[in-house]
Amino acid sequence: MKRLAGRLVWAIAVVWAVTTLAFFINNVLPSDPARMIAGPAARPADVERLRKQLGLDQPMVTQYARFMKRLAHVGPSETAGSKPPPEHASCAAWGHFHVDLGKSYLFRRPVTTILGERLPRTLMLAGAALLVQVLLGVLSGVLAAGRKGGRTDAGIIGLSLLAVSTPAFILGIGLQYVFAYRLKWLPLDGFGQTSGEHLVSLVLPALTLGVLGAAYYARLVRDEMIGLLQLDFVRTARAKGAPWYRVVLVHALRNALVPIVTLVALDFGALVGGTVVAETLFRWPGIGALSVTALLERDGPVILGTVLVTSTAIVLSNVLADVLYAVLDPRIRNGDSR
């Protein structure tokens, strides 16, 4: 618990530092949010009045203090059917705890509402891609280790190197060409309207991210399994006549779970923050595509919101990896560094 508490404090500090850095970078870049909101035909006096209403005429330090104060604060508890006060109109409330990221300049909606709509779609894509990574990567790694030095091993190593060297957008375009354009088995891009269409549209972007990640799992599992298959307890199990699949899955693979499980935890956070290429290529309406739109349109509140969400996902996945290390390895849990 002491270790977990320390890691949580570290996670909060990292999220604060990343969000602060993003805030100041966003504010020093040349742009005029007031002009963006008012429109290109607005009069200079109207733009100046809007700039004062938004507090953009204040020093950057004052703007930062107001942003942090509004980011997490205590407010009135919302009830069903009740309209929040104007000063809390852009807040997401859980009881008296409020989170406020302001309103999007481009979409004219609260950023928390936009993120609430987009985040589940990114989590869906990240989860599906991670499933592909684990299943394909672990299976390939086990096969390569079991056929060490053979054609299967060489083929898997070669394919993993090819996958690692292939940019995500090249693989995605190739999958679109084969399965959507030529075979017409899957939609080219989009999200669909029904749950079934969502799942069908999920296949290609999940494969794009999953195949690339599976290459790392295959090499990791192969190296771990080769070492484990040479240990005495595995040789003893084989000498007693245990089937090959039982030796591999029960005796060897179970002992390779520590690096695999912790890599899964780290990868999930990285996927939540790193689906930009796949979401943009396949027009998947998630956090990644939203961040690209926000950067191109200089939508400051949305930029800060996406940075906050992705950095939180990454640091929490690191904390989860540390916890899983302690759960799976008694030496870490007991403070044994040997």
Steps between C-alpha positions, in 0.01 A plus 500: 500500500790735574648428157162553332446830681840623389430403140162678507664819627755469221220447245315813613821702479571378146147576379524848653838564335384381156178702519690811613749465217218457249321807637799731459595361157142544382494860622830610347412370153360769268119482494197706598227291663273803525519553124436129444186510713369830364565407137702668226229762431476625861586859579824568691302648789292181532814287491662711771189479719493121460869483584432678829204271577722195452778653710745482211612857566642393838865402556580137424568420866154630593343292225688193624387554860137531385536186286637291789237635738221404261656168403399326823277678749199461728163611372128441544378144468301450181165323510306340216321758289661798674690761304847580634590861583659693211844493662481117510339446159817345353577279801482124533369433850520197727309612805669817623825423315522692170744485209497790258707519181303785349316507168641405163563794269421284198207286617345756742441223756653413838828316455406247769189407299703456180761288677226295664369412154838433340687319779291177499567461127875535550487255791310257276766529230788476748347193666442322167852583378648375827307174468644450151849579626485253787335210318704527180825595671494236776395223260776595255759523777410157639514341156837661427645386833370147451658484153823680587741504208243361256312653211205598720731688734678677214170588331351650816816700571503630143133596506538673836793706370295592193205604715717711732652676199165576333337838575147473634345697216661273237359190668161667540482600133601147401223349713250746357601408146476124554202458732290808416576592139581163340314242708233739633476301823534800731417872483776730381467736797245664728326398821155386392162553662416174678695282743560244225637767266724628780654154545548445125658845461730421792674208328737682263628770740541239775697277266716794391603575858494139620722347231770760560491445875490121466850505352642624832305239698619222270866586551457549877313173550743310277804618696333434837376155398836389359663573835221338703487183289862432595446518876510192720134497605391503134739220411370301797141541379598379155692207647188395691313474172293818516353595160683771308206743515479460879873558541479815291173649627497395865864482600678748271246757383358553849845605621530746211186687605679772698654681201196424281239631743696811585557568130124467446435760769751741349375442146140577587593848621721552196220391267251740659739785428642364175205415276536824303613341172242220502212725605587759237554245222180307573295805605440340840342771722719467807744705705779467245302643208363770730851608603606536136196718424564709812865556407418602144225738613696626805214403731680556832246352746472178298879475467541525877216253556652235272845553654352456848314180406786334314764589759273369777450173312875456449605571859219285643609213277852539641361489854300189409813338358684561830212348696491196271875455544449477876201267468664260257855502642526433876860624502384851412206482739730399787768754411748239380717643223680175419 
